[in-house]
Amino acid sequence: MLSRVATKYWRGRVSVSTKRHASSVPSERDVVIVGGGPAGLALASSLASSKLVRESLKVTLVEAGDLSKVREWDPPRGTYSNRVSSITNSSHEFLQGTGAWDHVEQGRTQPIEEMEVWDGISDARIHFSAGDAAVEPASQIARLTENLNLQRGLLRHLSQFSEIELADKVKVDSIVQDEQEGGGWPLVHLSDGRVLRTRLLVGADGFNSPVRSFAGIQSYGWAYDTHGVVATLFHAPRNSLQSPNTVAYQRFLPTGPIAFLPLSETASSLVWSTRPPLAAALKALDPAVFAGMVNAAFRLPETSVRYLNNEMLQAHLAGTPLSLAQFHEELEFREKSHMIDSRSALSSVRRPADSGMPPDGAEDYPPLVTSVQPGTVASFPLKFSHADSYIGEGRGARTVLVGDAAHTIHPLAGQGLNLGLADVEALSECIVDALSLGGDIGSYTALTPYARTRYFENHKMLSACDKLHKLYASTAEPVVWARSVGVEVLNELDALKGALMMSAGTTKTRGPPGQVGWELAARGVEGFAKNVDNVRVLGSSIAGVVGAGLRQLWQQNSQGRRL
């Protein structure tokens, strides 16, 4: 089980010595953005789109990597990067407003019009569609694109504005505070010998943020006992009797959720959260076996998925990864034991048909994976973290955090990048507002509206995703029954489904982003999850009358769904 103790992350304060390199004369800047990932580039792009900013402020973005590799990214036709993001309609609207979205290659994006989400144990299912939006109908729930496609589009947009300086292949050596009379501004020492003295320092520099360390802002959180396995998958196109590949699928298994996200008619992206040993075993598999494991993970009953995982893990630990013949033999046996017909939508061994009537329920499950793009299977550890504050004070004044420097989230809801883009939108609005009023853009007063707007909104999303992860990791019968009943009831309540979608950015509302949705949805998730421990206690005394009733109801629910 995951530890419930929040571990304080303290990465060490960067020296705040007033000593400067004798040969370096500081260059005066108004805004320095550290980090050239999607959040940093989006902030620079948003500021560049303001004429007032271009005419009034000197903005520099510093990135240690080589941005030319992103600008020149040109993958072979029909191939895709394994790091993708689901861009919500709110984020899409923001990017369109800055003009950056026009530079994103649209042919490498795919709409998500529907979502199928279900419990890996009970099969309780909830269906979302774009038409469920609570405020106004939307043509899509979100739009999927590779992170590199978005970053390249942002760079193309920025190339139109010479006023924004991009300093790549340059590392931040140190950040100190200038204590000359009337100063107190951050001094950013770069690896090329330059020193930037800035009115406002923005940390868009990821989880191990040097800017956060300089500001003396602590971050609380924990590492999940889970790794995210990603890959680009290929499959046959949907036939004329099926809807296009615009459905996202997610199944919550006890080891973690597995998600199947559409990239094109014949390609989709995998994000499989699972235990670190299983992630290592998955990466070592033959690609054909890996594809088969993905198909089985979406279709087989959880007991058989668990059995296959154990077989795969034992073979990996023995140094002899599961062969394709062994896998097929075991898979066929498991399907027969569950009475799964080879023509059923639940079968992972049938060959996908190019035409003809699809099996009943075929669209409840993702297309069968036929191959894996070479070199795309990878994994990364998953973390929860949230900075104590987004704004630096005292010796760390004139600093602000956005994106992963401020928070990291479990990817089960696909909201990591969207939270960062919402941060960027709110911060750029604060900067423009302060500038238009003649204020000091780096002052605590000018930055306070940003923190007030984003901190609680981010906390609610972070907390809800964390609790959902822990809730679905439980295999206790009363917990499974309770969450399954809740999901099935929710699936019948269109208004609440619409509120959930609104909170996730499917529609944009007046006021703080997602406010209405989270008032109805996130509080409910948190409140229910707080009672999970009580339900576990009930499960330990299941011999009692109430416990026996729960057991009977759960068994009836399970048997009614068993093949």
Secondary structure as UniProt FT lines:
FT   STRAND          7..9
FT   TURN            22..23
FT   STRAND          27..34
FT   HELIX           38..48
FT   HELIX           51..56
FT   STRAND          59..63
FT   HELIX           67..71
FT   TURN            77..78
FT   STRAND          84..88
FT   HELIX           89..98
FT   HELIX           101..103
FT   HELIX           106..108
FT   STRAND          109..112
FT   STRAND          114..119
FT   TURN            120..122
FT   STRAND          125..129
FT   HELIX           130..132
FT   STRAND          142..146
FT   HELIX           147..158
FT   TURN            159..160
FT   TURN            162..163
FT   STRAND          164..168
FT   STRAND          172..177
FT   TURN            181..182
FT   STRAND          186..190
FT   TURN            191..192
FT   STRAND          195..203
FT   TURN            207..208
FT   HELIX           210..215
FT   STRAND          219..235
FT   TURN            240..241
FT   STRAND          247..253
FT   TURN            254..255
FT   STRAND          256..262
FT   STRAND          267..274
FT   HELIX           276..283
FT   HELIX           287..299
FT   HELIX           302..317
FT   TURN            318..319
FT   HELIX           324..337
FT   TURN            338..339
FT   TURN            342..343
FT   TURN            345..346
FT   TURN            360..361
FT   HELIX           362..364
FT   STRAND          369..372
FT   TURN            374..375
FT   STRAND          378..387
FT   HELIX           394..396
FT   STRAND          399..401
FT   HELIX           403..405
FT   STRAND          407..408
FT   HELIX           411..413
FT   HELIX           416..436
FT   TURN            437..438
FT   TURN            441..442
FT   HELIX           444..473
FT   HELIX           477..492
FT   HELIX           494..503
FT   TURN            504..505
FT   TURN            513..514
FT   HELIX           515..520
FT   HELIX           522..530
FT   HELIX           532..540
FT   TURN            541..543
FT   HELIX           545..559
FT   TURN            560..561
//
